[in-house]
């Protein structure tokens, strides 16, 4: 039984992530934990304590009503005997709430959208999703606002071969390949073509050996713009999902982060899976 955490703020983007996650895992037995985090500032009501209780009670009542509507919508549009649902409400800081649920419920996967109800200009990932990707050690499936589920048959793994992929990472990748009956396309992008260092070659060889029972291939692209190269590869090979390892931060940031800006830039409609050691 896979345990999946889906944070929700009841926005359209949040619903899209839920919709994708349910379709993506439709053949898997799962318990989905729908988490709503209501962050309250402890200082807001300091001088007005008598008005705080009814305000919080009203907010809590509305949240529970929204969650009931959400559950009804899920059961109506995505009936699946393999899927169970539980609702969770937290009032901690967002990342702390995520960590708490991962620890208490032994979460296997987090599914999140790229922005919340307030919206964020341009194609950038909101602070909450960015924080979870970089600060929480749990696989995260990030679903862009305009992503629509299609069967995942081609998975891309961009890499610079500068990190050693531990068995836990490889096994997780193989699991996603297996239950989707997909192929893995390992993409090396560099500004110019040059021979791999001894370390890079060892890491590439290890990947090849570890994936010997899995359909996979190696690809190289030379481009000054790393993000543009990945996008071109996604388009050319009809990639359905991009997976990356969070430890590979330098390469990771060049693809997903805008220079000098702490928001993540992501210009495709393809979901990506971030893995942690």
Order of alpha helices (4+ residues) and beta strands (2+ residues): beta-alpha-beta-alpha-beta-alpha-beta-beta-alpha-beta-beta-alpha-beta-alpha-beta-alpha-beta-alpha-beta-beta
